[in-house]
Amino acid sequence: MLALLPFLLLTLYNHPQADDYGFAVRDTTYSFWETHKTFYLNWTGRYFSTNTAFHVNPLIYRAIGSAVTVYKLYSLLLILLLGVSTFFLLFKLLSPYFKIISILALAVLLLCLYLLQMQSVSEGIFWLSGYLTYQLPNILMLLMLALLVGFFKTGDKTVKTAYVALAALFCVAIVGSNEMSVVMAFTTTLFLLYNNWNGRKNRPYLLFLFLACVAACLVAVLAPGNYARMEDHPNASRPLWATVYAFFLTGLSFYRWLAPLLAASMLYLFYWGLPLAQKAKALGVFQVSLRTAVLYFLVTLFLMQFAFTWAVGERPTPRVENVIYFFFVFGWFYILQVAVIKYARLLQAERNLSPALPVAAFVLFTLFLFDIDKNVATAYVDLFSGKAAAYDRAMYQRYDSLQASRCDTCALAPLPAIPQSVYFLDLMEGEENSSFWVNRDFADYWNKSGVYLSSPNPVIKDNTATLRETGKQALQQ
């Protein structure tokens, strides 16, 4: 709760930003099918996220005050849904072997790991256009896997059909969300089909799921808009460069993300991994070749990196890395459990080690989690320093100013503070920047010829500097 609480509280200060306004204008100007056709042919193959899910944008349907209230509620629901979907998958997997409190503890461990090193919290759980494109498919992936666990556990053909049909629908939505999710869905369904090919009862269902995934992948990947968009990136479509760079970035992922995972892995080994390995009935889901599982994990990470470096010619952006890191966390613990089951006999002696070892691992993980420069500490700093509250007040003042003013080209006050956890992108200063896409989308939404900031927004300060400044202000008062 200490790790999750600040993110839940920050939803009270969340506001629409960047693309949210442009897509609201788009979806109130053009019909649903006209939007699909235009974007599919000229911009992107993301038929589910960009062209479908964005229709829940509250800016489309409500006055700004109520729209912002719904916007805040959406981010709260997203965080809760991420937690519920994580717990649901683990419950489907582990309920025969662990009590609910143990399953909940594992869900919290995984959530804390994800929040700890999420590359952009604002783009991952607060910016609607970002999380509908990149975080929602992660949640759908967890739900799809939970359905497939139910599929493997039941022997009823009708129930199996229902599970796979629903999983296929989720898979189609996942593939239509972003290119990283295309890779994740394709390799996961292929991995499941490969490992169950000799099972006559399950093979037809999994083959159907895989073919549905392939068809969705073709629709998403072959969209003319993808290749039209790639023309905007001069370093795109360089396969040799993309391959070398993707290999480098895959290796770099372990360097950047592995340390907290090792501490969490020690906790997992003691409290879940080894006990699970002792239960014969638990072997089904994890009874796969360790070599194949590791290959699936590494190839998926590489292809995710390659997809972006080939399409754009640069390293993945933070919101894209959110998806890669999501797979890294959940894939890591799956591989770990497969390895624990294979080498269970060799690892049983580890349970007899000093109880101080898991305590030390817990302390180390806690230190990682509340590191002053990491996401959880940043969320607390944004709350207690007053940054989030100041940002919230400034945004409401901005709305009131635009509603009251008759200006055609409007100069707006800059933000007094920027809460890094919530903030993604704002208007640029100076009338000459009225054509910047964020300014232009914001102006279109408010039926203005142009908007701009009268002066630049403040620089985003690190947490230590913010705490020092907050402390000085408190002493002066």
N, C-alpha and C positions, 0 to 999 in steps of 0.2 A: 504493500500500500504506500510505503514511503516513496517508492520509485514511480508508481502510477499516479499518485495524487496530484502532483503539480501539473501534469499534462491534462488531467480532467479539469482542474481549475482554470487552466489557460483557455479552455474553450469558451469561457465567459467573455473573453476579450478578443475573440476571433472576428475577422471581417473579410468580405470579398476583396480580391485583389487580382491584378494582372489579367490573365485570359478570362476570368470569370465574367467580366463585363463584355468582352468581345463576343464570347459564345452566347451570352444572353441576348445580345443584339442580333446575332445570326439566327438564333432559334425563335425569335419573335418576328423576323423578317421573311424567312424562307420556310417552306413546308418541310416536313420530316423527310420525305423521299427526295426532294430537290437538294436538301443538304447532303444526304447520303451520296447521291450521284455526283455532285460537285466535288465533295471532299475525296471520294474514292478515286475519281479520275484525275484530280489535280493536286492532292495534298497528302493523303494517308489512307492506309488499308485498315485502320483501327475502327472497324465497323461497329464494335460494341461500345467502347469508351467514348471516343471523340464524337461519334455520330449518334449514339443512343443514350448512354448513361448520363450525358451532360444535360439531358432534358429534365433532370431533377433539380437543376440550378434554381434556387428560389428567386433569383433576380428576374427570372422570366415571368413569374406569376404574381408577385406581390409588391406592394409599396416598399420603399427602401427600409423603413423601420422594421416591419414584420419580416421582410426578407432577411435582414441581418440576424434577427432572432432565430429564424429557421436555420440560417447558415451556421450559427454557433451550435445549435442542436445537432446538426449533421456531424460536425467534427466530434462531438461527444459520443454520438451513436457509433461512429467509425471506430473509436478507441475501444468501446465496449464490445463491438462486434469482432474486433481483432482478438480480444481476450476470450470471448465466448467460442469462437471458431477454433482457437488453439486448444482450449479445454475440451471441446467436443471431439476433436480428432484423438486426443490422448485418452479421453474417456472410452471411446469406441475401441481403442487399441488395448487399454490396460485395465479396464474395469473388472475383468475376471481375476486379476492378480494383485491389485492394490486398492486400498481404501480411497474414498473420494478426496480426503485431505492430502494424501500423497500425490494423487493425480493433479490436484490443484496446485500443489507446491511445485511440481515439474512444469506446469503451464506458466507459473509465475517466473520460474527460472529462465525459461525460453523467452518470455516477453521482456524480461529485464535485459537479457542479452541483446535482443533486437533493438530495444529503445536505447540502450547504452551506446551502440555504435552505428545507429541509423545515420546515414550520411547527411540527410537534410530532414530534420523534424518538421519544419514548416511545410515543405513540399510533400512530406509523407503522411501527415495526419491533420494539417490545418488548412491547406490551400485546396479548395474543392476540385479544381481542374487537375491538380496534381494527384490527389489521392484517388479520384475516380479512375484515372488512367493507370496508376502504378500500384496503389495499395489495395484497392478493391479486388483486383485479380489475385493478389496474394491470399486474401481471405477466401475467395472462391476456390483456390487451390486446396486450402486446408479442408474446406467443406467437401470438395470432390474426393479427396483422399479418405475422409471419414465415411463417405458413402461407399467407397470401394472396400473399406474394411468390413462394413456391413455386408457387402456383396460376397466377400470371401467366407464370412461366418455362416451365412444361411445356405440351406440346401433346397429351399423352395424355388422352383423355376420362375414363378410369377414375381416373387419378391426380388429375385436376381435381376430379372428384366427391368423392373421398376428402378432398382438401384443404378443399373448401368445406363438406362435412358436418362435419368436425372443427372448422373455424372457426365454424360455426353453433352447435355445442355450447358452444364457448368464449364466444360472444357471448351465448347464453342465460344462462350463469353470470355473465357480467359485468353484464348488465342486472339480474339478481336479487340484486346485492350492495349497491348504494347508488344514490341518486338522481343523483349526479354521473356515475357510470358509465353510467347510463341515457342521459344526454345525450351522453356521449362516444361510446358505441357507436352510437347512432342517427345522429348527424351524420357519423360516420366511414363507416358503411356506405352512407349516402345520398350522400356525397361520392364514394365509389368507384363506385357505380352511375351517378351523373350523368356522371362523366368517362369511363366506358366504355360508355355507352348505345349508341353507334354500332358497337361491336364485337360482331358477331353471335355469335362463338364464346364470348365471356365473359359476354355480357348475361344469358342464362338463369340461369347459376350465381349471378351477383351479385344478380339479382332475387330468387332463392330466399333468399340470405343476408339481404337487406334485409327481406323479408317475415317471415322467422323472427325477425329483430330487432324488427320492429314488433309481432309477436304477443307476444313476451316483454315488450316495453315496456308493452303494454296490460295484461298480467297484473300487472306490477309497479305501474304507476301507478294503475290502477283498483281496487286493493285497498281494501276498506272500512276496513281498519285505518289506512291513511294519513290518511283524513279524520277518523277518530275521534281520532287522535293530534294532529291540527292544532287540535282544540278546546282542547288544553292551552296553546296559544300565542295570547294575545289579539291579537297584531299580525299573525297569519297571514291569508291570503286577502285581501290588499289589493293588487290588481294594479297600480294606478297607482304606489303607493309602492314596490312590489317592482321595477317597471320602472325608475324613476328611481334607486333605490338600486343596482340591478344595473349600470346604466350607469356610475355613479360608481365602484363597486368594480372593474369591468373596467378602467377607466382607471387606477385606483390600483394595480392589479396591475403595470402597466408601471413605475410609479414605484418600487415596492417591490422588484421582482425583476430589473430590466433591467440594472443596472450590471455584475454578474458575467457575465451572458450576453453583453454586448458584448465583454468581454475574451476570453471563450471563443470568440465568433464570429470574432474576428480570427485566433485559432489555427486554427479550423476552415477559414476561407477559404484560408489558406496551405497547409495540409497535407492537406485532404480536398476542400473545395469546388471550387477551381479545377482541381485534377487530375481530379476526377470529371467536371467540365463538358467537359473535352477528349475524353472517351471517348464516342464516338457511341452505343455500345450501352447506356450508362448513362442515356440520355435517357428510356427508356420509363416508369419509375415516376414520374419527376419532370416529364414532359412534359405539364403541365397549365397551364391559364390561371392566371397569377399572381394576377389579380383574384379568381378563384374560390377559389384556395387561401387567400388572405388573408381572404376573406369566411367561409370555413369555419372558420378559426382564430378570428376575432373573434366570430362568432355562437356558436360552441361555448363560448368563455369567458363570454360574456354569459348564455347559457342556464344554464350551471352556477351562476353567481351568482344568477340569477333563480329557479331551482328552489328554492334554499334560502331566499332572502328572501321568496318567496311562501309557502312552506310553514311558515316559522317566524317571519318578520317581523324577523329580525335578520341580522347579517353571519355568514357561514359560520364554524363552529368550526375550530380548528386541524387536526383530523383530516380535515375536509372540504376545507380548503385544501390539504392534502397531495395530494389528487387533482387539484385545479385546477392546482396548481403542476406536477405531473407532466405534465399535458397541455400546459401552458405551455412547458416545457422541450423536449419532443419535438416539439411542433407548431412551435415557433420555428425549430428547425434544419431541419425539413422545408420551411418557407416560405423559409428562407435558401437552401437548395439550389435550390429552384425559381427564385428570383430570380437566383442565380449563373448558372444555365444560360441563363436568358433574356438576361442582360447579360454573358455570358462574354467577348465581344469587348472590351467596354469595360473589363473588369476584368483582362485579361491583363497590362496594364502594372504592376498592383500586385505581380506576382510579381518584378519587377525592382527593387523598393524595397530599401532597406538591410535586411540580415538582422537588424539590431538591432530592427526593428519586431516580429517574432514573439517575439523574446527578451523585449522589454519587455511584450508582451501576456501572456507566460507568467509573468513576475515579478508583474505586476499581478493575474493570476488567482490565483496562489499566495498573495498577500497577502490577497485576499478569502477564500480557502479557510481560512486559518489565523488569521483575525481572532479576537481574544480573546473576542468576544461571540457568535461563530457556533457552529454545531453541532459541528464537528470539534474545536475548542478545548475546548468544554464536555465532550465525551466524554473527552478527555485529562485534563482537570481532575478529572472524576469518578473516573477511575482513579487518578491519582497523588496526589490529596489523601486517598485512603482512604475517600471517601464511599461508593463502590459496595461496597467490602468490608464497611464498617460496616453498611450497609443489608442486605446478604446475611446477616450474622451475626444481626442483630436479627430478621429474618424467621424464621430457623430457631429462634431462641429463642422467638418467638411461637408457633410450631407446637408446640414441646416443652411450653410452658406450658399450652396448651389441651388437649393430650393427657394431661398429668399432673394437671391440676386437675379437681375435681368441681364447680366453680362453675356455677351456672345463668345468672346474669348476671355477666359477667366483665370486670374492668378490666385492660387491657393497657398495657404500657409504650409510650411514644411512640418513634418512630424516632430514633436518635441523630444521623443525618445523612440528607439527601435528595439522591441523585444525579439531577440534573435530566434527564439523558438517558434514564434508565430509569423514573423515577417518574411515574405519572399521577395516581392518586388513592388516598387511604388513609382509614381510619376517622376519625370525629370524636371529640373529647374530650367527657367528661361523660355521665353516665347518662341525662340528658334527651335526648341525641342518639342513643340506641339505636335509635330508629325511622328514622333517616337511612338511605336505601336501601343505601348501601355497608355500614354496620354491620349492617343487617337481613340482607342477603344473606350476609355473612360468618358471622353467627350461625346462620343456617339451615343453612349447609354444615357447621358444627361441632356441630349439634344443640344449640344453646344458646338460651335465651330472649332473650338480648341480650348485646352486647359493646360496649365503648367504650374510648377511651384515657383513662388516668388524668390526663394533662396534654397540652397541644397539641404537635403536631409542630413542630420548629424551622422557622424561616423559610428559604425557599430563597435562598441568597446568590448574588450575581453572581460571575463567575469571578475578577475582580480581587481582591475581598474574600476569596474562598476561598484564593487563592494567597498572599495576605498573611498570612492566619491560619495556613496550613500552614507557611509559612516561619518564622513566630514559634515554632510548636510544635517545628519541627525544631531551631532554635537553642537552645531551652530543654533539649532532650534531649541 
